[in-house]
Amino acid sequence: MLEAKGVTIRFGGLTAVDHVDMVVRDHKITGLIGPNGAGKTTFFNCISGVYKPNEGSVIFDGKHIEGKKPYQICDAGISRTYQVINLFWNMTAIENVMVGMHPRLKSTFLTDLFKTPAVRAEERAAREKAYEWLKFVGLEKYANEPAGALPYGGQRLLEIVRGLASDAKILLLDEPVAGMNTKEKAEFDGLLQEILKKGVTILMVEHDMELVMGICDYLYVLEYGKLLAEGVPDEIQKHPEVIRAYLGGE
Ligand SMILES: Nc1ncnc2c1ncn2[C@@H]1O[C@H](COP(=O)(O)OP(=O)(O)OP(=O)(O)O)[C@@H](O)[C@H]1O
């Protein structure tokens, strides 16, 4: 479904992502791991349109998307979350989800300006749908609270659900459990399974090895921008190069 071929990005003399090939299979959880500075977030940025790769291609549903703008990539069905949570802090939780739904809404600047009955009906329907999304992640009680008032784990979930609300086919999660407590992490595992059941494919960068090894169907390992290994978690855990590079030889 999503395929990267030879993706390369350079910052001056540094090749942050170096000819990386990756296949993200439909309805699976693919993990991208590697030591700090390996190029994981930069790779995400190439897929989500923040950067245009210097070389290589990214193909989604049979179409080249490398070099497209982030909003075009989002419209195509790829949504992402950020390492540093990126919400509209002064908007309520439900409004944040509605913003996520915006690409799928029909209203335009002019119809919004005049608040036609059709716009009001669409807004009502969008609010109801957004509320359903909040329920999906157990955040409905915060619907009318500003995003900044949610507990930290809740903010992470809100960011994910805002992505889902755009009818994403692929969700790119950048360190989704960073900062979550043990209970939130345990629940997160179940949530990812529920997301998969909705037909959404997941690609995630995560440092929490227990989570990654337990939940991912397939893993790619980056080191200094290059692909070091790929395989199912069992293979990766035993891979001598990965143990050397990432697990510090333990
Ligand atoms: N905009 C930029 N300009 C210059 N160098 C950059 C830029 N973004 C990232 N880098 C460099 O590219 C390399 C890869 O960084 P990146 O953030 O992608 O790694 P990462 O694997 O996501 O790390 P972490 O696990 O710490 O988040 C690093 O050496 C980083 O300093």
PDBQT file of the ligand as one rigid body, heavy atoms in Angstrom, charges set to zero:
ROOT
HETATM    1  N1  LIG A 301      16.244  20.054   9.596  1.00  0.00    +0.000 N 
HETATM    2  C1  LIG A 301      17.417  19.485   9.833  1.00  0.00    +0.000 A 
HETATM    3  N2  LIG A 301      18.572  20.085   9.486  1.00  0.00    +0.000 NA
HETATM    4  C2  LIG A 301      19.763  19.511   9.707  1.00  0.00    +0.000 A 
HETATM    5  N3  LIG A 301      19.910  18.279  10.282  1.00  0.00    +0.000 NA
HETATM    6  C3  LIG A 301      18.792  17.639  10.641  1.00  0.00    +0.000 A 
HETATM    7  C4  LIG A 301      17.495  18.189  10.452  1.00  0.00    +0.000 A 
HETATM    8  N4  LIG A 301      16.561  17.291  10.936  1.00  0.00    +0.000 NA
HETATM    9  C5  LIG A 301      17.256  16.244  11.387  1.00  0.00    +0.000 A 
HETATM   10  N5  LIG A 301      18.595  16.442  11.226  1.00  0.00    +0.000 N 
HETATM   11  C6  LIG A 301      19.671  15.495  11.559  1.00  0.00    +0.000 C 
HETATM   12  O1  LIG A 301      19.351  14.297  10.878  1.00  0.00    +0.000 OA
HETATM   13  C7  LIG A 301      19.671  13.166  11.679  1.00  0.00    +0.000 C 
HETATM   14  C8  LIG A 301      18.426  12.320  11.867  1.00  0.00    +0.000 C 
HETATM   15  O2  LIG A 301      17.536  12.993  12.758  1.00  0.00    +0.000 OA
HETATM   16  P1  LIG A 301      16.116  12.403  13.140  1.00  0.00    +0.000 P 
HETATM   17  O3  LIG A 301      15.471  13.395  14.035  1.00  0.00    +0.000 OA
HETATM   18  O4  LIG A 301      15.398  12.015  11.905  1.00  0.00    +0.000 OA
HETATM   19  O5  LIG A 301      16.493  11.096  13.942  1.00  0.00    +0.000 OA
HETATM   20  P2  LIG A 301      15.555  10.131  14.797  1.00  0.00    +0.000 P 
HETATM   21  O6  LIG A 301      15.939   8.758  14.431  1.00  0.00    +0.000 OA
HETATM   22  O7  LIG A 301      14.137  10.517  14.598  1.00  0.00    +0.000 OA
HETATM   23  O8  LIG A 301      16.028  10.473  16.281  1.00  0.00    +0.000 OA
HETATM   24  P3  LIG A 301      15.237  10.394  17.685  1.00  0.00    +0.000 P 
HETATM   25  O9  LIG A 301      15.007   8.962  17.970  1.00  0.00    +0.000 OA
HETATM   26  O10 LIG A 301      16.219  11.019  18.634  1.00  0.00    +0.000 OA
HETATM   27  O11 LIG A 301      13.984  11.206  17.517  1.00  0.00    +0.000 OA
HETATM   28  C9  LIG A 301      20.247  13.706  12.975  1.00  0.00    +0.000 C 
HETATM   29  O12 LIG A 301      21.645  13.715  12.858  1.00  0.00    +0.000 OA
HETATM   30  C10 LIG A 301      19.697  15.121  13.036  1.00  0.00    +0.000 C 
HETATM   31  O13 LIG A 301      20.555  15.960  13.768  1.00  0.00    +0.000 OA
ENDROOT
TORSDOF 0
